[in-house]
Amino acid sequence: MSVTHIEHIGIAVKSLNDAIPYYENLLGVKCYSIEEVKDQKVKTAFFKVGQTKIELLETTDPEGTIGKFIEKKGEGIHHIAFAVKGINEELQRMQENGIVLIDKTPRSGAEGLEIAFLHPKSTFGVLTEFCEDRNQK
């Protein structure tokens, strides 16, 4: 297995403007990046804590994934992301082991990462994301 570390924990919030000051105070670090990922209908804000990042997710469309998540479950932890080497191989390995893939091939994510999600129905209820830095392939 080529998981190297927890890349980030994704947290769905209604408002980045409201959530960022709380997390800056809690973590004692400043938000270092805000980015819109248009095809995912989301704005992200990132904090670095050791080797792991906290990613806040605000929907840009109520019909987007994060908008629907907040409508159904409220604000809170949305997913956990693992950094991997060889994302395509990892997806194939997961599928061969009976894990249901949301993404059969990687797609573009925030911070220039290639990302792919595993379905929570086959990951003990946890939406799981694999991330690979395109620049470190």
Secondary structure as GFF3:
##gff-version 3
##sequence-region A 1 137
A	DSSP	beta_strand	3	12	.	.	.	ID=ss1
A	DSSP	alpha_helix	16	27	.	.	.	ID=ss2
A	DSSP	beta_strand	33	37	.	.	.	ID=ss3
A	DSSP	three_ten_helix	38	40	.	.	.	ID=ss4
A	DSSP	beta_strand	42	49	.	.	.	ID=ss5
A	DSSP	beta_strand	52	59	.	.	.	ID=ss6
A	DSSP	alpha_helix	65	73	.	.	.	ID=ss7
A	DSSP	beta_strand	76	84	.	.	.	ID=ss8
A	DSSP	alpha_helix	87	96	.	.	.	ID=ss9
A	DSSP	beta_strand	107	108	.	.	.	ID=ss10
A	DSSP	three_ten_helix	110	112	.	.	.	ID=ss11
A	DSSP	beta_strand	113	118	.	.	.	ID=ss12
A	DSSP	three_ten_helix	120	122	.	.	.	ID=ss13
A	DSSP	beta_strand	128	133	.	.	.	ID=ss14
A	DSSP	three_ten_helix	134	136	.	.	.	ID=ss15
###
